[in-house]
Amino acid sequence: MNKSMIFPIIIAVVQLGSFWHLYYIHKHGSGQFPADFIELNILAICNIGVLILAYFFYFKADIKLSMWLVPILFSAITITLLIVLYIIMWIN
């Protein structure tokens, strides 16, 4: 496996692990919405860092690896979900 492909794979696996942790804690943990929302905020902040890394390693790279699209997609989904939750809270 190419060394440049390992980095986006590791990021995607960590993102999937954090999604699983958030889901597991919500279903089987305390289930308190504020605690889950705080964890989602922390996850979104970390995913902003992933998007910054993707900017340098995917968009500015001479050879674009399509493997970077997976962490970019996970980051976009997380940030979009958080924005939608903020809009729903603002409306209510």
C-alpha positions, 0 to 999 in steps of 0.5 A: 500500500502506498504511504500517501494512502495510509494517512486518509485511511487512518483519518477515515477510521478515526472518524468512523470510530468517533461516530460509533462512539457518539452513537453508542454513548447516545444509545447506551450511555447517559443519553443526555442531549447536552452531553451528546451535543457537546461531543458533536461540537468537539467532533465538528471542530476536529473535522474542520482540522481534517478539512484544512489538512485535505485542502493541503494534501488533496486540493493543492496536491499535484497527484490527487488521491481519491481516498481523501474524498472519504474523510472530506465527506465525513467531515462535511456530513458532521459539520452539516449535521451540526449546522442543521441542529443549530438551526433547529434549536434556533427556530425552537 
